[in-house]
Amino acid sequence: MSLEKSMSRSVFLIRAGSAVVAGAGLTQAALAQQTDAGAPIARVEVTGSSLKRVDAETALPVQLIGRAEIARMGATSTEDLLTMISSLSSAGATGGATGAGTLTGGLASVSLRGLGSSRTLVLVNGRRLAAFAGGDGASVNVNAIPLGAIERVEILKDGASGVYGSDAVAGVINFILSRRVDGVEVTGTLGSPTGHGGGQNRKASVTGGINTDRLNAVLSGAYEQDTALFGRSRDYAAVATRLPYYNGSGTGSGNIQGAWTAGKPGADFVTSGASGYGNPLASPDRCSTIRMAMLPQGSRQTPFCYYNAAPDVGLTPDRELLNLTGNVRYRLQDGAELFGDVLLSQSKVTQTYQPSAARASFFAADAQFAAQGVDPALLLYPGNPVYGSVAVPFLQRYGFTSLIGRPLAITNRVFDYGPRQTVDTARQGRLVLGARGSVAHQDYEVAVTHDESRLTSAVTTGYFSQVAYARIINDPANDWNPWIAGGVQTGALADKLKTAAFTGDYLHATTTGDTLDAKITGDFVKVGGLTPQYAAGLQSRRERLATDPSAAYRSGDISGLGGSVVPIDRSRVVNSVFGELNVPVLKTLEGNVTVRDDRYNDFGNTVNYKVSTRWHPVNAWLFRASYGTGFRAPTLVDLWTPQTLRTSELFNDPATRQSGLQVNALTGGNPALTPERSKQYSIGTMWQPTPAASLGIDWFRIKVRDIISTPSAQEIVARFRAGDPAYAGLVTLRANEVASIVSIRSNNGDATVQGVDLSGNYRAGFGSAGRLDLALNSTYMSKFDQSSGGGRLSHKVGTMVERDGTPVIGAQTGGVILRWKGQVAATWTAGPWAVTLIDNFRSGYEVGHDLNGNRVFIGRASIFDANVAWKASRNLTLAAGAKNLFDRQPDTIGQALTSQFQSGYDVSQYDPRGRFVYVTATYRF
């Protein structure tokens, strides 16, 4: 038995045993106790409440991860850190820039409970960040938050609309940045996969602080860099066809789509798919001469050439991140305090992947063809020399003689402009200025915030004007040869094609938020030795969204950008009032009520509340329960994105068994949207039998109604073919082939999410030999049922498909909902040494079906991480570690259900870097 398997089995038995205690990071009680023994006990404010209290163990489940735990995890970015949190129960709970070809703009987002990033509120120092420009209007780019500046992360695993308003349906993630530093601290990290290729990471940070009787100031600067890793560097991702599991679907060069007559396709034209009538170079197989591969049977039962894009696809992007953060507090003579914080971030993400494809169906949504009188196809005329020498013999061999003598529409993989490369530069800036203090023994806080996110998206290679390209190709005088050796045109034709190239910026987007907030908290009159607490406040927030696509992007004529995009410039104002009351009923029992009224100037108001209780019958036991309502307002993007005709993402048609299809899609927002509504329930207990051990169990249930979503092309087609009435009007067929779809935002059905969180820790001392810390944090999902607007129900836990292979609702955008996910950590500390071993475990799941309709499963997995830290001197700490210590490889997937360009593995679940080793040095002056 291998060491990895032995360790995995041992840890699994520990997890299953009743003797284990759970928890990762700091317990809330530990946070409250992090003061000098002689210092006065201070009240602290914990995420999920507006009140300050001595005991941080509230009636709501809050997980805390401290600075030391973050260091031992070996995370390379804030996004990477969040993948290790069990309440992010979807394997795809963090969405990053790894989705090559999806035009994410470099957004790295996070989703609690698998409910989506737009239902997870992200805070920094207790206040909102502006939504990522170019995103969905709600999701925050977590990579704009510098990993090195994080003091701790607080994860509220319960809805909190009664405290924070919209978006806090699934919970809240609050990043607390360093607020007090003595001296200067410099940290550097170098990391690299042990496999060949890219994927290296470098980080450096400098943090300094000034502390006087009145002034506390911290300034931190950080730099992070990741290098790209490509499919050709990983065996499992280097090929697009692995029978019988999946086959390639990339549009190839030289496939004959059909005849073209009088400026339009003939009646025998193959409208969808890339195989058409087949390819002359596929019979016999000579596809490799044009940098293609062969599949033996397409839509007309003939061999065709497809493009094996897998080696050229980026598995991870090039990324550079620069950050500057600062906190300052200045105490006035009367005990009041002025405070401020600033966050400045610039992220540059460069994606490189396969060259663009061109075929008639891709041109159908491009209005420039009709405007300029160009046929929307790549045409091969009978007078072209290769028409008679290459095309005619093939058509005769397979009996397609009716096509001979007519112009033929041909597919092409356009190598002439090189690989596609996008560069997304995102800038995030936030400034908070405020004052806090006490008046008549009541605490107050007032602050103003300006926050903005700016995105500039550009392309450097691989993109071109479709109409200009087609005009050159369709000129009979140019004698285009789609079967030319090497796939790249030469001579005078090559020179002409250069004039169709497109480079430069194609999108500028900005989101801004200006907020004024004020609150007062304090104690009521003590009654019977018990003191009720209250909080009341107000907030006014103005949000603005502006997008400015280039003229070329607006035209919809640039290959690979998906079609026409129309500018947006919208804003709204949200005015809110909120209150909180905490009432001790007995010395061991208290109740809490929060209420918040949010008034939007564009759709009305909503009132939400939460009631909770906390019972502490003996010192060792705490019981808690809560019930609350929540909502998510439709974002400015949801409401006001203009509806335009674009090209859909890739999808497979289960009826015709064609893969890699793309058709016209009507996409956009919907001014008629209504808010999502939710109800949350939780019941839990914390047990601390000794000061060295604790155990926590929390049951949760979330019900969301009127979900706002944009169904993917795969979901629309698959559920249309399955007969779901909610999708009946969203697909147009032509001769039983999908011709177009409608994919606009709408309120689609409901979802019920239910499960259990396990949390706690254990510590044992062994005298001079050292100390052992054990920790476990896990989430078990018992239910995630989501219904469509037509009432069809998807049971999503542990599977991405229904039993018949139809994708579950939301599979393409959310990844799988894991049955069980968690982390076991063990740290041995002895003198200056600390050794940590972490098991990141998850249950298996059904990933799809293979090409023969057989079910395909991903097995349960344990990914082990290790870290060794040595405090070499008072000022110097050295550490080395490995993520995925045993270099576990991914299980094979079935036919992809998503629009991921990567082959061979589930991008929502596996880090393609494999084993990743790193060294870190920290020096304090």
Secondary structure, 3 states (H helix, E strand, C coil): CCHHHHHHHHHHHHHHCCCCCCCCCECHHHHHCCCCCCCCCCCEECCCCCCEECCCCCCCCEEEEEHHHHHHHCCCCHHHHHCCCCCCCECCCEECCCCCCCCCCCCCEECHHHCCHHHEEEEECCEECCCCCCCCCCCCCHHHCCHHHEEEEEEECCCCHHHHCCCCCCEEEEEEECCCCCEEEEEEEEEEECCCCCCCEEEEEEEEEEECCCEEEEEEEEEEEECCEEHHHCHHHCCCCECCCECCCEECCCCEEEEEECCEECCCCCCCCCCCCCCCCECCECHHHHCCEEECCCCCCCCEEEECCHHHCEEECEEEEEEEEEEEEEECCCCCEEEEEEEEEEEEEEEEECCCEECHHHHCCCCHHHHHCCCCCCEECCCCHHHHHHHHHHHHHCCCHHHCCCCEEECEECHHHCCEEEEEEEEEEEEEEEEEEEECCEEEEEEEEEEEEEEEEEEEECCEEHHHHHHHHCCHHHCCCCCCCCCCCCHHHHHHHHHHECCEEEEEEEEEEEEEEEEEEEECCCECCECCEEEEEEEEEEEEEEEEECHHHHHCCECCCCECCCCEEEEEEEEEEEEEEEEEEECCEEEEEEEEEEEECCCEEEEEEEEEEEEEEECCEEEEEEEEEEEECCCHHHHHCCCEEEECCCEEECCCCEEEECCEEEEECCCCCCCEEEEEEEEEEEEEEECCEEEEEEEEEEEEECCEECCCHHHHHHHHHCCCHHHCCCEEEECCEEEEEEEECEECCCEEEEEEEEEEEEEEECHHHCEEEEEEEEEEEEEEEEECCCCCEEECECECECCCCCECCCHHHHCCECCEEEEEEEEEEECCEEEEEEEEEECCEEEEECCCCCEEEECCEEEEEEEEEEECCCCEEEEEEEECCCCCCCCCCCCCCCCCCCCCCCCCCCCCCCCEEEEEEEEEC
